[in-house]
């Protein structure tokens, strides 16, 4: 019997073993080899799985055909065949010897994952990674006589992992170095996974918050609109984009407001489950605040014009064109839409002033002339009304010293009012990121026509992406139909596309790839395009094919097969023709932690994840019925209770005569591979989100070759609408010459510091100028030499223009304010003065620094200061308009009366942004007012005695002629008595008015019930007006401490007015109610009503409502003023609510002493 028969049909290595002269070795001729060696070697040589044997005390080397490729070219093959292990592997002997010793000593098998063991091959030392097991080879007596090495080279897998880690680092770098805030959150509690420096700075946090839940980091966001939108993205998966959203963040213990443009996009795992979200933001706070300041400047300017009632004009001497505002046109007798001609304006002036004004205008247009400031009279063409005006103007000259503009204001000197005119204003792709990925990235339109492919795609295939033609040319003909069918199914259904196919490279060699595509949908859920990737799985396919082929060869002996199978690191199973499993190797049983009996039949399927069960059984049964190979991936429960992803390759078994005998399969734990793939997909998703959401242009510069690459958005920022190729010199020519030195200095500094940042102007192809902000990072080689620079640019033209426009408008406002004779000033929302115009500074003789920070209070008369501050603090607290009369000390020490008024300027939400005020000199008016009050007081006292005497004589005459028959005399005496009563009431009001003005109004306070006083007044009114029904509604009676007669006087005034101004009504209602310790007494009528404008002044002295209906009712406008003073001196409040034609409600409140 030929004992060398075990070497027959054993491939190249079997042939080499047979050809080798073994007599030169300690083993001798193969015929003399031990049975255990021959059996083991026969199994190894017929296996398609890489295996190696160390035999005997000399550790003689054997290996099979599957292992030979790992030795490379120009290496150890075939010389190490039959060589002793220390001689064969001197470079790794210190590494493998302890493993061999462990097995030979009977201490069990070994296992190593992805271990680096460099070997000599391909003419050099190479870093090679292995997953391998050393197990004992035993003889017939059970003694260990050798070592069996079962191994898989995992170099490609480890390199892929490193590429993934590099891609992840790039992604983290892009987030960290981005010039806009970016944050990534994961999990249901929104744990912070990544956040760049600018994000942490905005929050006022450091990197210690990484890994914490969002609402632990920023609890204040829970109650803000962002929380709902963020949760909606987690729930629906729909992206959220918001502009100019208001955020209130607690930064270092202080609440700060931010306006943010932001987008939130969901991050999904391989199952489509939302595992996180990415937030990309743009801090537009400065932009919003700048815009608000512009609006405030406009409001300030408009207020100054409206508050001072100025006419404004603007003259173009070159075109002889004159324009003016509506007020100015009205003064000159023109309608708002009529053109204003200079000739017409001159003709409207008084004849005596025409030549003088025309001469002054011509002189003002001469270069170097004095300021234009003149007074003259204008006569309205229609009404002939004369108006004395003061014109103040400024001339603007060009570089040739010729006037091109002459403008200014026209002020009605009589009324001291100024005006002014109102002013109004207002694809990105990170291609180099995609090109850096090892996958072949592609995009198509919604119909599947390819429009883009990554650089790696074109390098691998050598094909330009055009329509569907590129797919036809690159996919293997045998795979094309299946791939295209899966692709068309995905396009029609909108579901994820996933397939495997062989793809031809530019050299005509096919590689296996996994193809994955995701639909990109718009807000309406409609697919706009597809984005996908080809992942190289060629090595994985080779390993799988080798494993299946090896299993096919193991048919010699069931016992030998089971021994070998149990030694194998993969999980092996067998099934009969009835589809029921009848064998599982030790690797399977160790993995599941179950016995062979528990796994028999369909018992093994109990450990499949429920979500995978139906799919797996369908694949298994379908392949079994067709006698076809199958491959599937599913989650299998491990002995420790953890589900692990498994790859299962099943192959039908046939007898030599072709009879079907069942299936044999091999499974491998691919959990790490799946996780790697998921991480890769997540990285792709993150990159896609950044590319879609960011408006940055990206660029990459090779510092050695000076070659620059950039995104489409980068070109758009440089002014190019379509894709063009520009080298570095061409790009530099777009920089503004004045900014180029600063840009070059920034680049030189970046080579030292590693970080680039600068701002510059670009000149577009259409010659327009735009501002950019550039940022970048320098990458160095092992020698710390700069080799590459990666960065972004951002268009900041809008921000720069906002700032320039703000400064220009601020300057215009101050120029106009300084030309006004009134004292104009502005303050912060809390009342701190920020600006005084030139008029105020000149009047006081103090500089702006002295007047700021409440220094202005030193110019107010000490008798007026307390009331001034009270009113000002009231306005600041309530937001009400500020109005006050007080005396200002002039630079020469003289005090003059001024009327000061300030209005709050509010934003769109009603928040006060600042106060704008003006103070007008009313000294002359005050003096006239004092003379009037003195006259009223004297006249009232002088009239009281004679009127009283007349009233007495009239009453005597009425008594004397009461029984007489002269009807005319009796009627005349009655009318006379009635008019004397009216005159007596008027004299009493004038006396009260005089007492109020002089401060001599005395209140005789006493305790009394409110209802008693109210009912007494109502009864008195009913006696005088018997035809009027006066009703009274009240809640509780209360005791007041007040002047009963004076409070009754107020109520009588309300009731007589209600009756007087309700001529068509026969009823009036009186109502009292308690609120917050006060009684509110109201008089309600259904009379003619009062407009909102009149309600603000109704309680002022001598004020009467103007209008046709009001002229029918006599009165002097004194009663309500006296009533308001009486209530105010009692610590109460008075007011009115009314609508024209709907009646009025006059009310006043008083403090309650106690409830009865």
Secondary structure, DSSP 4 states (H G I P E B T S, - for coil): --GGGGGTT-HHHHHHHHHS-GGGSTT--GGGS-HHHHHHHHHHHT-SS-EEEEETTTTEEEE-HHHHGGG-SSSSTTTTTT-BHHHHTTTTHHHHHHHHHHHHTT-----EEEEE--EEETTEEE--EEEEEEEEEE-TTS-EEEEEEEEEE-HHHHHHHHHHHHHHHHHHHHHHH-SS-EEEEETTTTEEEEE-HHHHHHHT--GGGTTSBHHHH-GGGGGSHHHHHHHHHHHH---EEEEEEEEEEEETTEEEEEEEEEEEEEEE-TTS-EEEEEEEEEE-HHHHHHHHHHHHHHHHHHHHHHHHBEEEEEEETTTTEEEE-HHHHHHTT--TTS-B-HHHHHHHB-HHHHHHHHHHHHHHTSTTPPPEEEEEEEE-TTT--EEEEEEEEEEEE-TTS-EEEEEEEEEETTTTBB------------HHHHHTSSSEEEEEETTS-EEEE-HHHHHHH-----BTHHHHHHB-HHHHHHHHHHHHHHHHH-PPEEEEEEEE-TTS-EEEEEEEEEEEE-TTS-EEEEEEEEEE-HHHHHHHHHHHHHHHH--S-HHHHHHHHHHSSSEEEEE-TTS-EEEE-HHHHHHHT--HHHHTBTGGGGGB-HHHHHHHHHHHHHHHHHT--EEEEEEEE-TTS-EEEEEEEEEEEE-TT--EEEEEEEEEE-HHHHHHHHHHHHHHHHHHHHHHH---EEEEEETTT--EEE-HHHHHHTT-SS-----HHHHHTTB-HHHHHHHHHHHHHHHHHSEEEEEEEEE-TTS-EEEEEEEEEEEE-TT--EEEEEEEEEE-HHHHHHHHHHHHHHHHHHHHHHT-SSEEEEEETTS-EEEE-HHHHHHHT--HHHHTTTGGGGGB-HHHHHHHHHHHHHHHHH-PPEEEEEEEE-TTS-EEEEEEEEEEEE-TTS-EEEEEEEEEE-HHHHHHHHHHHHHHHHHHHHHHHHHHHHHHHHHHHHHHTSSSS-HHHHHHHHHHHHHHHHHHHHHHHHHHHHHHHHT-----EEEEEHHHHHHHHHHHHHHH-TTSEEEEEES--EEEEEEHHHHHHHHHHHHHHHHHT-TT--EEEEEEEEETTEEEEEEE--SS---HHHHTTTTSTT----STTGGGS---S-HHHHHHHHHHHTT-EEEEEE-TTS-EEEEEEEE-SEE-
